[in-house]
């Protein structure tokens, strides 16, 4: 995780594009300005394109856009940041090389290593935004352009931290403080965060330290939620909702890309967990949920889910 601070989202690089508009077209009764520069020049005007998944239009999806937090176009190579582990440092901030791209007129062809070929119509939505339209699925994605030096990787990381917990096969308890009252969580040595069914799920195990990942027996399971702490962007509240056993609450702090600290307020005990079995995702077919399924599961939705169960 590389700490880089963000300038205003819509101020970056506007000088590059505002003087390049050559044509105005109409799509769906909306006037859209088309750039006078080539499409390849437009795509390369920004090093990082953030996928604003909440603005996606249509009922279909493009798997590699649903998976990625950012994409980049570099000399015919197509890059994506699909993981939060190492975001900002993987591939120099660009992420993984996941395919190739080509342009002609305002058409963008992306040949993804796993998901195949997609032909997209590109239009400029604003000075640093583009709309990518897939005619086959009748779906549009909006991408916002940044430079790496001004892109806030930390914000993306902490806004989506529940994905970070899913990027290891399991988390092993590697430290317990000498202070704090005895409690039942003292016996739990492994936490696994995963997605299946209708929400974010977790499992925990009392197996001894050093157990191979494939041999861990998970004693408990339930649902987990991440919520914000007032006036502290870097600290979160982790709620473990055990099926039939009530809830446990922790203050979660990320130590580094493979280690987290959990403060158990009710006992005062501090734990550290280390990630084991890093999972590098290349597309949504690798087993991780697509972002539109879980990216914005708000607290109200979480509580509704619990009542349904």
Phi, psi and omega in degrees: 000122183250127183274113177226137184266154190253131167280176181305136188301332185247013180261343192285126170065020184296333179296335182292328191246335188294335180264007187252005184286130183239343189209148174240129178238169180240126174228125179054041178064018177245129177282126181233129179276129177262137183286149176281339175286165179290161179297320179297321176295322178297313182296328181271000178293335179233142181281328183234132173244112180277131181274110180277083192296333182290341180267002180302136181242141179108167184261354180266191176201154171252116190307317185284341172280322177297327182284319194276151169270320176221158171227161180216153181238113185226106173049045178088349178263140182252122184246155178211141169263097180265339182250151173272332174297121178080006181296132185101340178239328178301126179060032181068021182101346181277336183094210183272147168282111187244006179164201182229161176216158176214156181230149171205128190052235178253026177258135178243122176254122178246124177253096183278141184301329183248317189271354175090199188263134175229134176252122188236143174270129183248132172227153180270119183272329176200189186300330179227031178229143175231153176247128178249121186246128176256110183292334182290316180263357182055048184234139178241138174243144177248129181242136181248129186270140176219164166263152182302322184293341183243007182268131184272086178298325180298319181297315178300317181299307186284335176288339184234033191295336179293337173289322178305318180295335181275355187270010170233146180297327175201162175243125182256132177291122183241359179201137172227130183293154176287336180264164181109148181285150176298140178207167185296331181292342176304332185274349184268122187251349181223139172235134177236126179249127185210174180232124168203160180071235190242017180183185179280126185242155174221160172224153178225156185222149176258009178301154183289155178302142180092357177296135179296148186304318183290344182256004180288128175258122183268119185279327187230158175209165180173205182242149178234155180219142173250129177228163185278156171255131182300131176065018176216094184296330188268001178241139182232163173257123176257120176254123174255110182262094181287134177301120175068002185241005180088190186247150169240141182239141181221149167267120186258130174231134177274121177277312174203190186291356179224011183217135178233155175246134177240117173264124180264095188302323185292334179250340183081008182275143176248133178238152169239136177238139180246132181289137176234136178078063180298137181248112178268114183269131177254331174204172183292348178282353180283355175114346179279146181295150174287152188296327182289347177280325191225350193297328183237047177281095185285167184302320181298321178293322179297317181291323177299319180298316180299318181294324179296327182276000000 
